Amino acid sequence: MASSAKHARAARSGSALESALLRLLETKHFDEISARDICAESGVHYATFFRHYAGKETLLDDIAANEIRTAADLAPPYPRHADEAASLAALCRHVERRRDLWRVLLNGGAGAYTRQAWLKRVRTLSDAKGDAAKSLPGGLAATCAAGSVIEALSWWLGQPSGTCGTRDFVSMLERICAPVLRP
């Protein structure tokens, strides 16, 4: 079989496994889902699952890692933007564009995993760049801000559609984060 055909089949299997896990996370907690459940949901053979992933944790990590990295890099206290409001707005636009995925990551069965990975990413940034709020001990401002942001995002995603617009939510996040990030 040609290499490109193998690659295409592997990509389809990987995509099917990712989609299956996301569907399962809509109704079950991550720790209740097995590799066999994912295979049954995806139609991918059990042995094929382990050719792609060491376990369900690595599958979830692949799904969540890029999303978390992108979103955490946008969020205060380490924004790519000079001001907090622009950073929070960029974060919220990113989450809004991928609302269904983030709803599963935060409010579905992967909520605990996502929160842990989010805090780990922010702590890594804090260790590398120093804390944004000089009036607090190392890492504390980053941890508090990150925890507030992720919990507020979870709340926002749990609201009925149209209840709280992006602009209003950004304003709320600014008020939540200001005491921690501003000296």
C-alpha positions in Angstrom: 0.0 0.0 0.0 1.3 3.4 -0.9 2.6 5.6 2.0 0.0 8.4 1.2 -2.9 5.9 1.4 -1.6 4.7 4.8 -1.3 8.2 6.0 -4.8 9.1 4.9 -6.3 6.0 6.6 -4.4 6.8 9.8 -5.7 10.4 9.7 -9.2 9.2 9.3 -8.8 6.8 12.2 -7.3 9.5 14.4 -10.1 11.9 13.5 -12.8 9.2 14.2 -11.3 8.5 17.6 -11.2 12.2 18.5 -14.8 12.7 17.4 -15.9 9.6 19.3 -14.2 10.8 22.5 -15.8 14.2 22.2 -19.3 12.6 21.7 -18.8 10.4 24.8 -17.6 13.3 26.9 -21.0 15.0 26.3 -22.7 12.3 28.4 -20.0 10.7 30.6 -17.1 11.8 32.8 -13.6 11.0 31.3 -12.8 8.5 34.0 -15.9 6.5 33.1 -14.8 6.1 29.5 -12.6 3.3 28.3 -10.6 2.8 25.2 -13.1 0.1 24.2 -15.9 2.6 24.6 -14.1 5.0 22.3 -13.5 2.2 19.7 -17.1 1.1 19.8 -18.3 4.7 19.3 -15.8 5.4 16.5 -15.9 2.1 14.7 -12.2 1.9 14.9 -10.6 -1.4 15.8 -9.2 -1.7 19.4 -5.7 -2.5 18.2 -5.7 0.5 15.9 -6.5 2.7 18.8 -3.2 1.7 20.4 -1.3 2.3 17.2 -2.4 5.9 17.5 -2.4 6.4 21.3 -0.9 4.9 24.4 -4.2 5.3 26.1 -7.3 7.5 26.4 -5.3 10.1 28.3 -3.0 10.7 25.3 -6.0 11.0 23.0 -7.6 13.6 25.3 -4.3 15.3 25.6 -4.0 15.6 21.8 -7.5 17.1 21.6 -7.1 19.5 24.4 -3.4 20.5 24.3 -3.5 22.8 21.3 -6.8 24.4 22.4 -5.4 25.0 25.9 -2.1 26.3 24.7 -3.7 28.8 22.3 -6.3 29.9 24.8 -3.9 30.2 27.8 -1.4 32.1 25.7 -4.2 34.6 25.0 -5.4 35.0 28.6 -3.9 37.3 31.2 -1.5 37.6 32.8 0.5 36.7 29.7 -1.4 38.2 26.8 0.0 38.6 23.4 -1.8 42.0 23.5 -0.5 45.0 25.4 -3.7 45.5 27.4 -5.8 43.1 29.4 -9.1 44.0 27.7 -7.7 43.2 24.3 -6.3 39.9 25.6 -9.6 38.9 27.3 -11.5 39.8 24.1 -9.2 37.7 22.0 -9.5 34.8 24.4 -13.3 35.0 24.4 -13.5 35.3 20.6 -11.3 32.2 20.3 -13.6 30.2 22.8 -16.7 31.5 21.1 -15.6 30.4 17.7 -15.0 26.9 19.1 -17.8 27.0 21.6 -19.0 23.4 21.2 -15.5 22.0 21.7 -14.9 24.2 24.8 -18.3 23.3 26.2 -17.2 19.7 26.2 -13.7 20.4 27.4 -15.0 22.5 30.4 -18.5 21.4 31.2 -18.4 17.9 29.9 -16.6 14.9 31.2 -13.2 16.4 30.6 -13.7 19.4 32.9 -11.3 18.4 35.6 -8.6 17.4 33.1 -9.0 20.7 31.2 -8.8 22.8 34.4 -5.6 20.9 35.5 -4.0 21.3 32.1 -5.0 25.0 31.9 -3.4 25.7 35.3 -0.3 23.7 34.4 0.1 25.8 31.2 -0.3 29.1 33.1 2.1 28.0 35.8 4.7 27.1 33.1 4.3 30.6 31.6 4.5 32.1 35.1 7.8 30.2 35.8 9.2 31.3 32.5 8.1 34.9 32.4 7.6 35.9 36.0 4.4 36.8 37.6 2.4 39.8 36.2 1.4 41.1 39.6 4.6 42.1 41.5 2.7 42.6 44.7 1.9 38.9 45.1 4.3 35.9 45.6 5.6 34.1 42.5 2.9 32.3 40.6 0.0 33.3 42.9 -1.4 36.0 40.6 -1.1 33.7 37.6 -2.8 30.8 39.4 -5.7 33.0 40.8 -6.3 34.7 37.5 -6.1 31.5 35.5 -8.5 29.8 37.9 -10.9 32.7 37.7 -10.8 32.8 33.9 -11.4 29.1 33.4 -14.3 29.0 35.9 -15.8 32.1 34.4 -15.5 30.5 30.9 -17.2 27.4 32.2 -20.0 29.5 33.6 -20.4 31.4 30.3 -20.5 28.3 28.2 -23.2 26.8 30.5 -25.5 29.8 29.8 -28.3 29.4 27.3 -27.3 30.7 23.9 -27.8 34.5 23.5 -28.0 35.0 27.3 -24.6 36.7 27.7 -22.8 38.1 24.7 -19.1 38.1 24.2 -18.7 41.8 24.8 -20.7 41.6 28.1 -18.7 38.6 29.2 -15.4 40.3 28.5 -16.5 43.1 30.7 -17.3 40.7 33.5 -13.9 39.0 33.1 -12.1 42.3 33.3 -13.8 43.0 36.6 -13.0 39.5 37.9 -9.3 39.7 37.0 -8.6 43.3 37.8 -8.0 42.9 41.6 -5.5 40.1 41.0 -3.6 41.5 38.0 -3.4 45.2 38.9 -1.3 46.3 41.8 
